[in-house]
Amino acid sequence: MAMWIKAPLAILSDEASGGLVVEGGKIVELVPAGHQPRSGYTEVFDASRHVILPGLINTHHHFFQTLSRAHPGGRDQQLFPWLANFFPYWSRLDSGMFRLSARLALAELLLSGCTTAMDHNYIVYQGIENATDIEVQEAQAIGIRATITRGSMSLSKKDGMVPEDRMVQDEDTILADCERVLSKYHDRSDGAMTQIALAPCAPMSVSRDLMRKTALLAEKHDCRLHTHLAETKDEEVFCQEVFGYRPVDWLADCNWLQPRVWLAHGIHFNDDDCARLGRHGVGICHCPTSNAVLASGFCRTLDLEAAGSPVGLGVDGSASNDASNMMEEARHALMVNRLGYESTERITHRDVLRWATKGSARCLGRDDIGEIALGKQADLAMFTLNEFRFSGNHDPLAALIHCGANRADRVMVAGQWRVLDGRVVGLDQEKLIAEHSAAALRLFAS
């Protein structure tokens, strides 16, 4: 059935002040202010209390880390000691814990207005070999669009690296499972609900040979490639000491300097790095909260975007962010970038909303989501402004960012309501919190 979402309080579209018509999971008409739809419709939703955004798109996360929030072993640490403290605990994860962590992360993202979730899961070892399958199942069950990566680590303590030995796999096993999940789940069609990307973890935990073979596999299956890069100064030093060159040179040596790739963090780039990445269309997922919590540094978002790189947003893992909230991430992006660029004019609420929607879609290689436009998927995040924090605002769209919106009232994915009145449809939220909390205690039990 066709639905007219009528007369929103505000909407992130200059052509839809009177609302939009949704049919068959897509946006089929934009309605100007004061007009009726030209097309037929059988249902009307009065959106006069709602500010409507395109569904937000998360481009970097680690779902399993929702079990590690605010843990004393990771608080007030920088990345390398932080990882060294957490890896022994994460090596204890079983499939039940892993499933609960994914379910909670997906629900939390949905409630923040996120309609496309991405996870960079590199936790695949004996006992949770089906980690990718679990995440796909959970995303399908909750009704969120998803890009799930088949991550990998092949180097561990025995190789002088940080991961526990039992957390890594040999490269043949990794590549075979990448083939399996791509063949089983990767949907390249318009409006796809599930896509697979390949995501070796980082220069410190995978070989160049694995990176090169993964790039060939991505070309064969027409999927995206993702990894961490240039997150810390320690990583830059590591690349220079071990490989003899900078992180972007490592990327080029691995045949990853290409438009199929998007990178997490991308902090420690010089002018030449930004120009090369932009020239090759490599995307960057900006993770402002995690970068600030771990004191990793400042991502040169504007320089990268000007050079030609798509820039998106990601919440990163909940052990470094402690939340899976895309609206909070957008607000933090505004603040961090104004500080970093020492400018109030160069970064506005519209810039960070663009990164969280259209920019993130470009990072994922998608042109069917991220905008309120004709023919795009009907993925919408709708917010009410009936809290003290919004009282007195004079610009509802700007108020979402400046006044700190963090929970959507309604969320639509592919034309279906997935959040109603601030609750995930069909999910017992209280039960999930109880089960997830118990799993976190088990994981960290001595």
C-alpha positions in Angstrom: 0.0 0.0 0.0 1.0 3.6 -0.6 1.5 5.8 2.4 1.6 9.6 2.5 3.9 10.7 5.3 2.3 14.1 5.6 3.4 17.6 6.5 6.5 17.0 8.7 7.7 19.6 11.2 10.9 19.6 9.2 12.6 17.3 6.7 16.1 17.0 5.3 14.9 17.6 1.7 14.2 20.9 0.0 11.5 19.3 -2.2 9.5 17.4 0.4 8.2 20.0 2.9 4.7 18.6 2.4 5.9 15.1 3.0 6.6 12.1 0.8 4.8 9.0 -0.5 6.2 5.6 0.2 5.2 2.5 -1.8 6.8 -0.9 -2.4 9.6 0.0 -0.1 10.7 3.1 -2.1 10.0 6.8 -2.1 7.7 7.4 -5.0 6.8 11.0 -4.6 8.1 14.2 -2.9 5.3 16.5 -1.9 5.9 20.3 -1.8 4.6 22.4 1.0 0.8 23.0 0.9 0.3 20.4 -1.8 -1.5 17.0 -2.0 0.2 14.0 -3.5 -0.3 13.6 -7.2 -0.1 9.8 -6.9 -2.6 7.6 -5.2 -2.3 6.6 -1.6 -4.3 4.5 0.8 -2.8 5.5 4.1 -1.8 8.8 5.8 0.6 9.3 8.6 0.5 12.7 10.2 4.2 13.7 10.7 3.5 17.2 12.0 5.3 16.4 15.2 8.3 14.8 13.5 11.6 15.9 12.1 12.5 13.5 9.3 15.9 12.4 8.2 17.1 9.8 5.7 17.9 6.7 7.7 21.4 7.1 9.2 24.1 4.7 8.0 26.8 3.4 10.3 30.0 2.5 8.5 32.2 1.1 11.3 31.4 -0.9 14.4 32.4 -4.0 16.4 29.1 -5.4 17.8 30.8 -7.9 20.1 32.3 -5.0 22.1 28.9 -4.1 23.6 29.9 -6.7 26.3 32.9 -4.6 27.2 31.6 -1.2 28.0 33.3 1.0 30.7 35.4 -2.0 31.8 38.3 -1.0 34.2 40.7 -3.0 32.0 40.1 -0.6 29.1 39.3 2.7 30.7 41.8 5.6 30.2 44.0 3.6 27.8 45.3 4.3 24.4 44.8 1.8 21.6 47.6 -0.7 21.8 47.5 -1.2 25.6 43.7 -1.1 25.4 43.8 -4.0 22.9 46.4 -5.9 24.9 44.1 -5.7 28.0 40.9 -6.8 26.1 42.1 -9.5 23.7 42.4 -12.2 26.5 38.8 -11.5 27.5 37.5 -11.4 23.9 39.1 -14.8 23.2 36.6 -16.3 25.7 33.5 -15.3 23.6 31.1 -18.1 22.8 28.4 -18.1 20.2 25.6 -17.3 22.7 27.5 -14.2 24.0 28.3 -13.2 20.4 24.7 -13.4 19.3 23.4 -11.3 22.2 26.1 -8.7 21.6 25.0 -8.4 17.9 21.3 -8.2 18.8 21.8 -5.5 21.3 24.0 -3.4 19.0 21.5 -3.6 16.2 18.6 -2.6 18.4 20.6 0.3 19.9 21.5 1.5 16.4 17.9 1.3 15.2 16.7 3.3 18.2 19.2 6.1 17.3 17.7 6.4 13.8 20.2 4.1 12.0 18.6 2.1 9.2 21.8 0.5 7.7 24.2 -1.1 10.1 27.7 -2.2 9.3 29.9 -4.4 11.5 33.6 -5.1 11.2 33.8 -8.4 13.0 37.3 -9.9 13.2 36.4 -12.3 16.0 36.2 -15.6 14.1 37.7 -18.7 15.8 36.9 -22.1 17.1 33.4 -22.0 18.7 32.2 -19.0 16.7 33.3 -20.0 13.2 29.7 -19.0 12.1 30.0 -15.4 13.4 29.1 -13.9 10.1 26.0 -16.1 9.8 24.9 -15.1 13.3 25.2 -11.4 12.5 23.3 -11.8 9.2 20.5 -13.7 11.0 20.2 -11.1 13.8 20.0 -8.2 11.3 17.4 -10.0 9.3 15.4 -10.8 12.4 15.3 -7.2 13.6 14.6 -5.8 10.1 17.6 -3.5 9.6 19.6 -3.2 6.4 23.1 -4.4 6.9 26.6 -4.7 5.5 28.3 -7.4 7.5 32.0 -7.9 7.0 33.8 -11.2 7.1 36.8 -9.9 9.1 40.0 -11.7 9.7 43.2 -11.9 11.7 46.1 -14.2 10.8 48.9 -12.9 12.9 49.0 -13.3 16.7 51.3 -13.4 19.7 53.3 -16.2 18.2 54.2 -13.8 15.4 55.0 -11.0 17.7 51.6 -9.3 17.4 48.9 -8.5 19.9 45.9 -11.0 19.3 45.7 -14.2 21.3 46.9 -17.2 19.4 43.4 -18.9 19.5 41.8 -15.8 18.0 43.4 -16.1 14.6 42.9 -18.4 11.6 45.2 -19.7 8.8 44.8 -17.8 5.6 43.3 -20.7 3.6 40.5 -21.1 6.2 39.9 -17.4 6.1 39.6 -17.1 2.3 37.5 -20.3 2.0 35.0 -18.8 4.5 35.0 -15.5 2.8 34.0 -17.3 -0.4 31.2 -19.2 1.5 29.5 -16.2 3.1 29.8 -14.1 -0.1 28.1 -16.8 -2.1 25.4 -17.3 0.6 24.5 -13.8 1.6 25.9 -11.0 -0.6 23.1 -9.3 -2.5 24.2 -6.7 -5.1 20.7 -5.8 -6.2 19.0 -2.4 -5.7 17.5 -2.3 -2.3 19.5 -5.1 -0.9 18.9 -5.8 2.7 22.1 -7.8 3.3 25.5 -7.3 1.8 28.9 -8.8 2.7 32.2 -7.0 2.7 35.7 -8.4 3.4 37.6 -6.8 6.2 41.1 -7.9 7.3 41.6 -6.3 10.7 44.7 -4.1 10.5 48.4 -4.0 9.4 49.4 -5.4 12.8 47.3 -8.6 12.5 47.2 -9.7 8.9 49.8 -10.4 6.2 50.2 -8.5 3.0 49.6 -11.8 1.1 46.2 -12.2 2.8 45.4 -8.5 1.9 46.2 -9.1 -1.7 44.2 -12.3 -2.0 41.3 -10.7 -0.2 41.4 -7.9 -2.8 41.2 -10.4 -5.6 38.3 -12.1 -4.0 36.4 -8.8 -3.6 36.9 -8.1 -7.3 35.6 -11.6 -8.2 32.4 -11.2 -6.1 32.0 -7.4 -6.6 32.0 -6.5 -2.9 33.6 -3.8 -0.7 36.8 -3.9 1.2 37.4 -2.5 4.7 40.2 -2.3 7.2 41.6 -0.1 10.0 44.3 2.3 8.9 46.3 5.2 10.3 44.4 5.2 13.6 47.4 5.9 15.9 51.0 7.2 15.7 52.0 3.8 17.0 50.6 2.2 13.9 52.5 4.7 11.7 55.7 3.8 13.5 54.9 0.1 13.2 54.5 0.3 9.4 57.7 2.2 9.0 59.7 -0.2 11.2 58.2 -3.4 9.8 57.5 -2.5 6.2 59.8 0.4 5.6 57.0 2.8 4.6 53.9 4.7 5.7 50.4 3.1 6.1 49.1 4.5 2.8 52.1 2.9 1.0 51.2 -0.4 2.7 47.7 0.0 1.4 49.0 0.5 -2.1 51.4 -2.4 -1.8 48.4 -4.6 -0.9 46.5 -3.5 -4.0 43.9 -1.7 -1.8 44.3 1.8 -3.2 41.0 1.6 -5.1 37.4 2.8 -4.9 36.2 -0.5 -3.6 37.9 0.3 -0.2 36.8 2.3 2.8 38.9 2.8 5.9 38.2 3.1 9.5 39.6 6.2 11.4 42.1 7.5 8.9 43.7 9.9 11.3 47.4 10.1 10.6 47.5 11.2 7.0 49.7 13.9 5.6 48.8 16.1 2.6 50.2 13.6 0.1 48.2 10.7 1.7 45.0 12.7 1.5 45.6 13.5 -2.2 46.4 9.9 -3.0 43.4 8.5 -1.2 41.1 11.1 -2.8 42.5 10.5 -6.3 41.7 6.7 -5.9 38.3 7.3 -4.4 39.1 5.5 -1.1 36.4 6.2 1.5 37.0 7.2 5.1 34.8 6.3 8.1 35.2 9.1 10.7 34.8 7.8 14.3 34.9 11.0 16.3 33.8 9.6 19.7 36.2 6.6 19.6 39.1 8.8 18.4 38.5 11.2 21.3 38.1 8.5 24.0 41.3 6.8 22.9 43.1 10.1 22.3 44.0 8.7 18.9 44.0 12.1 17.0 42.0 14.1 14.6 40.7 12.9 11.2 41.2 15.5 8.4 37.6 15.1 7.2 37.4 18.2 5.1 40.7 17.7 3.4 39.9 14.1 2.6 36.5 15.1 1.2 37.9 17.9 -0.8 40.5 15.5 -2.3 37.7 13.2 -3.5 37.3 10.7 -0.7 33.8 9.8 0.4 33.5 10.5 4.2 31.0 8.7 6.4 30.4 8.2 10.1 30.8 5.2 12.4 30.3 4.6 16.1 33.2 2.2 16.3 33.2 -0.5 19.0 31.3 0.0 22.2 34.4 -0.6 24.2 36.0 2.6 22.9 32.8 4.5 22.4 30.5 2.9 25.0 27.5 3.6 22.9 26.0 2.5 19.5 24.2 5.8 18.8 24.5 7.4 15.4 22.8 10.7 16.4 25.3 11.1 19.2 28.1 10.4 16.8 26.8 13.1 14.5 26.8 15.6 17.3 30.3 14.6 18.4 31.5 15.0 14.8 30.3 18.6 14.8 32.1 19.4 18.0 35.3 17.5 17.2 35.7 18.9 13.7 35.0 22.5 14.9 37.8 22.0 17.4 40.1 20.4 15.0 39.6 22.9 12.2 39.2 25.8 14.7 36.2 27.0 12.8 32.5 27.3 13.3 31.7 28.2 9.7 33.3 25.3 7.9 31.4 22.5 9.8 27.6 22.8 10.2 24.8 20.4 11.2 24.1 19.8 7.6 27.7 18.6 7.0 27.6 16.0 9.7 24.1 14.8 8.6 25.5 14.5 5.1 28.4 12.3 6.4 25.9 10.2 8.4 23.7 9.6 5.4 24.9 10.2 1.8 28.6 10.1 2.7 28.2 6.8 4.5 26.2 5.4 1.6 29.1 6.2 -0.7 31.5 4.5 1.6 29.4 1.3 1.3 29.2 1.7 -2.4 25.4 2.3 -2.4 23.4 4.9 -4.4 20.0 3.6 -3.4 20.0 4.8 0.3 21.2 7.9 2.2 18.8 10.5 0.7 15.2 11.5 0.7 14.8 11.5 -3.1 12.6 9.9 -5.8 13.4 6.2 -6.3 15.5 5.8 -3.2 14.8 3.2 -0.5 12.2 4.3 2.0 14.6 4.4 5.0 13.6 7.1 7.4 14.4 8.3 10.9 11.8 10.4 12.6 12.3 12.4 15.8 10.0 14.4 18.1 11.1 17.5 19.9 9.0 17.1 23.1 11.9 17.1 25.6 13.3 20.0 27.6 16.5 20.0 25.6 14.6 21.1 22.5 12.4 23.7 24.0 13.0 27.1 22.6 14.7 25.9 19.4 14.3 27.9 16.2 15.5 25.4 13.6 14.3 21.8 14.1 16.9 20.2 11.9 19.7 22.0 13.5 18.2 21.3 16.9 18.6 17.5 16.3 22.4 18.0 16.4 22.9 21.1 18.5 20.4 20.1 21.2 21.5 16.4 21.2 18.8 14.2 19.9 19.7 10.6 20.6 16.5 8.5 20.3 14.2 8.2 17.3 10.4 8.1 17.8 9.8 6.1 14.6 12.2 4.4 12.2 11.2 3.0 8.8 13.4 0.5 6.8 12.4 -0.4 3.2 8.9 1.0 3.9 8.3 -1.0 7.1 8.1 0.5 10.6 10.9 -1.0 12.7 10.6 1.4 15.6 7.3 2.7 16.9 7.0 5.1 19.8 10.6 4.7 20.7 10.6 0.9 20.9 11.9 -1.7 18.5 9.0 -3.6 16.9 8.7 -7.2 18.1 11.7 -7.0 20.5 11.5 -7.6 24.3 14.0 -4.9 25.2 14.0 -5.5 28.9 14.7 -9.2 28.4 17.5 -8.5 26.0 19.1 -6.1 28.4 19.0 -8.7 31.2 20.4 -11.4 29.1 23.1 -9.2 27.6 24.2 -7.9 31.0 24.4 -11.4 32.3 26.6 -12.4 29.3 28.9 -9.5 29.9 29.4 -10.6 33.5 30.2 -14.2 32.4 32.7 -13.0 29.8 34.7 -11.0 32.4 34.3 -13.5 35.3 37.8 -14.4 36.7 
